[in-house]
Amino acid sequence: QVQLEESGGGLVQPGGSLRLSCAASRSIFSINPMAWYRQAPGKERVLVAAITLGGSANYADSVKGRFTISRDNAKNTVYLQMNSLKPDDTAVYYCYARSIAATTYWGQGTQVTVSS
């Protein structure tokens, strides 16, 4: 069992930056991949970025060049650095993890609002 706790969301102006963190309750050395999803009001939850145990990352086209996902296995934490934020990035952001046994886990979500 893994509990995931997100933090770092908030209100930011267009063009601003935020860094989201997702802390896992136990070692993430056996968790592959870890990812961030987001869900805007009235829309489906979609993948934003994912990172493998080895550090390979992939991104949704809408965030390429602006967002960076990283993981610190020693701290059991995955991060999402978000730069050049746009109003369309407004959503609840969820941390996701999949164990080697293919069990999936979700965090409770953190709200990101981009508005002037």
N, C-alpha and C positions, 0 to 999 in steps of 0.2 A: 504494500500500500504506500502511496506517495501523496502527500498534500502539497499543493502548489499555492503560493501566496504572491500575488502581484502587488506592486507599488509603483509610484512615480507618475500616475496620471494626474490630470488637472486641466485648467483652462490656460490656453496660450494664444497669443495673437498670430495671425497668418505670418509665415516666414520664421517663426520661432522654433525652438527645439525643446524636446523632452527626452528623458531617458527612463524607460520602463525596466523594472527588475522583476524577476520571478525566482523566488527562493523555494527550493524543494526541501521536504522534511527529511530526506535521507540522501545518500550518495547518488549522484546522477551518472556515475561511470557506466552503469548498465542501462541507461536510458538513451534511446536512439530512435528517432530524433527528438529534439525539443523544438518547439515552434511557437509562433505568435499568430493568433487569428484575431479578426475583428468583426464586429457586427454593428452595422448602422441601423437606426430606427427603421423598421419596416422592411429590412433587407436580410438576406441569409448571412450566416457566418462564413467568412472566407479566409483563406490562408493569406497571411502577410509575408511571413518569412519563416524558414526552417533551417536548422543546423544539425549536422550529424555529430556523432561522438568524435570523429576525426577533425571536425571544424569546417567541413564543406557546407556552404550556405547557398540557399536559393531564395528568390524574392518574387513577389507579385510584380507584374510589369508596372503597376501604378506607383510603386514605391522604390523601384530601382534607382540607385544613385542618390537617394535621399535618406533611406533607412539602412541601418547596419545591425545585424544580429550577431551576438557573440555569447560564448559560454565560458564560465570559470568552473571547471569540474571540481577544483579544490574547495570552492565555496558553495558548491551545489546550487549555482545561480546562472540563469540565462538573462541576457540583457537585450533591449531593443533601443538603439539610439535613433531618434527621429529628428531629422533636420528639415528645414524648409517646409514646415508644416502648412497644409492647405485646409480650408474648411471641409473639403471632401474627406479628410482624414478623421473627422469627428466620428467616434464610435466607442463602443465598449471593447477593450482589448483583453483577450483571453490567452493565458499561457496553456500550452498543451505539451504532454509528454507521453511517450510510448515506451513501455518496458520491453526487455528482450523476450518476455513471454507474450508480447503483443497486447498487453493490457493498456488501455488509454486512460489518461487522467487530465482533468481540466481544473484551472483555477477559477476563482469566483468572479474575476473580471475587474478591470479598472477603467474608469471613464476618462476619455480624452476628448476635450472640446477645443476646437480651433475657431476662434471668433474674435472680431475686433469690437 
